[in-house]
Amino acid sequence: MSTSTITRNVLCVGIALAAFIATSAVIHSLLPPIIPKGVAAKLEFFAQHKDEFDTLFVGTSSVYYSISPEIFDEITRQNSLATHTFNFGIDAMHPPENFYVLDQILKTEPRNLKWVFLETANVETKLHKVLGTERAVYWHDWRRTALTLRKALNPRGDGRWYIQASRLWVARRDLAAHLNLFAQRFGNVGRAAEFLFPQNRKAEAEIELGPRRDGYRLAGHAMSAEEAASFQKRLADELAQAQPKPLDPQADETYRRYAARFREIGAAPFFLVPPLIFQSPIRFRETPPGQLLSFNDARTYPMLFETKVRIDDAHLTKEGAEEFTRLLGREFVRRARQP
Amino acid sequence: MLFVEFRFFWFFLAVFAVYWSLRENRNRKIWLLLCSYFFYACWNWKFLFLIIASSGLDYFVGTMLARTESPNKRRGWLIMSLTANLGTIAFFKYYNFFVTSAAALLAWLGLHPSLHTLNIIIPVGVSFYTFHSMSYTIDVYRRKLEPVRSPLDLACFIGFFPQMVAGPIVRATQFLPQLRSLRRFADVDVRGALVLFLTGFIKKACIADGVAPFVDRYFDAPWNFTAGSAWVAVLFYAIQIYCDFSGYTDMAIATAGLLGYELPVNFRFPYFAANISDFWHRWHISLSTWLRDYLYIPLGGNRGPAWFVYRNIMITMLLGGLWHGGAWTFVIWGGLHGLALVVHRAWSHRRDVLPHVRDMQKRVPPKGPQSFAGWLAWLLTIYWVCLAWIFFRAVDLPHAAPALRSFFFLPSHGTEDIGAWMLWIVAGLGFVHWLNFRGTFSTWWRRPSAPVFSAGYGCAFAVVLLFIPPHYAPFIYFQF
């Protein structure tokens, strides 16, 4: 092949790629953002009632099934610090997905928000396959994808300015998976289905919002005797190995940014660690950007780790959730009154 | 790794760039072989050894066949190759089928032996690459082909990634000569290959995967559905399997084409076939011609009395059905097609219309039915083909029964409805297919200049991605 032929062919490939990117970008800008059903139900409801709530809990199923806004508001009212709370917990909504949802919440411009509780955890680089493609794709904008890639390539934040080949090899699957999801999102893969086969999600939305439409619902029953024995053993192991764990630098930095953004709209950020079996205290790397409430401590909160109030490692029964909400409410009131 | 996956794009980009930058044919083949094995290993690297063993054995057998003149010894070497290749297929695909069928038969006879099935993973594409491999040994045995000198050529032929896992089934006589000469990029019809790839992509990712959930929903519990739903599901399945398989083949041919290799055409608008014999000249052509040349003709073919020919047809079609998998539903599917071919052959001879049929099959592009009788024949053919698809799709006979009832216009007891309006989708897709059949889209994309074509291609791909359904369905023929 002559040089001119190669140049012409490369130019054609470049034109095709440019046309693809430009068309995808135009279509992407014209289409509304994709929000999967579980998230959409809460987001739509919150957008419609945003000014009615002054307290918001955002996190995973550990928040969703464990914090009852009704009880929380009752505790705060009894302590003369009345709140009106919405539970924005979503199954398996770990960082950085929660950061994307926080952006969507902030876009609704809530005017009366005073307190925001953010479940605090490290950035997840592994994908939960059970959640399905839509749930994996929707939050993969460039900012969140870049954050995940940074975490995958430099998990402890001590990497050099260049990427080590060994790290690249270790992280290859994560990199491929997240870049693929970013490409799917940017390429608007499958978006026509929303218009060709629109789904009526009203019934599902009602379930997601819970019986009192405050975002909270019950998870299930207490663990079996066999599961309880296993849980107790693992809890003992966790307690024996517990030592303070700093947040990864990517999560730390991003939580700080969102804390600042919530402060800008007049809301005080609280950072929450629910009563998980994971017993190592989570710490911010420097001064916390808000109050940190950690309940993953079986020595301080033994009542939350009794097997009769636990469903599994991360979830509480109705009794456990009520007890946890009361403890959280009291702790919140105490901290909120601190100067 | 699949042709419709994002990672395939990067994989192929690397294969393509390195392949054309290499000057030596031998280096190119080594690169192709490495890439092909990597492609297969992405699914399961352990079964790579099976392909390597199959290639090694057939290289050895081919060499031995060339060295000996004794008919008995030559036959012995051929039997050795066939036993190894068919034994591989028999073990992986049919062991459990034979064991369960034997157990059922013995139980019917009142015996209850302790027969155990195995938890066997079927290697992807085992039926395809063993057929590639067998075509080499048989053609060398028949002296139609000189045995390859380099094992690299044979390994490349058997393992060539575009056709390795789901065909088309390439003959050694078609492919090995291509490997011997250095391919020139100037001879590659890049535009044709790119359009073919996009066509295949649309067929598989948009259409086949789009209708798949409705088909799956119906065939999971067909007794719950209305008769109208059965019609929608069966017609959707006919669309799904055609678009899935021919889409994959289009992408395989296009991918090979971009590397300078020509793979045989596998589909020629089969649903516009004038009769069942014509259908088999248009559907999975590489399998039907393989079975014709390596099974039907050795059995006697068209020679001998009518009953002998009918026997040959039935054996070929029953084994063709069984080739798809170890299940009685596949055998019945093959049997139904065999029966239709026998009836058609008897009818054609009686009416003395066989020369007319032959002429019609030779027409390129075919014109489709031209008369009332032609339309009636087409309708009967498509009805029979769809009827046979019920057995092909159903997991077992009880799952096929409700769809069959509905297809014979008998009432259904089910109440769940997929939606009769979906028949409009069938009509719409059928219309587009008909336009394509008439050659409406055949050449206009060759007219614009290269930069305009490139820009249009990029835009078209971006629009096509919109129509990919959110769920993903694996290629149907991968299981075979």
Interface residues (C-beta under 8 A of the other chain):
Chain A: M1 T5 R8 L11 C12 V13 I15 A16 L17 A18 A19 F20 I21 A22 T23 S24 I27 T133 E134 A176 N180 A183 Q184 G187 N188 V189 G190 R191 A192 A193
Chain B: F6 R7 W20 F185 A186 A450 P451 F453 S454 A455 G456 Y457 G458 C459 F461 A462 V463 L465 L466 F467 I468 P469 P470 H471 Y472
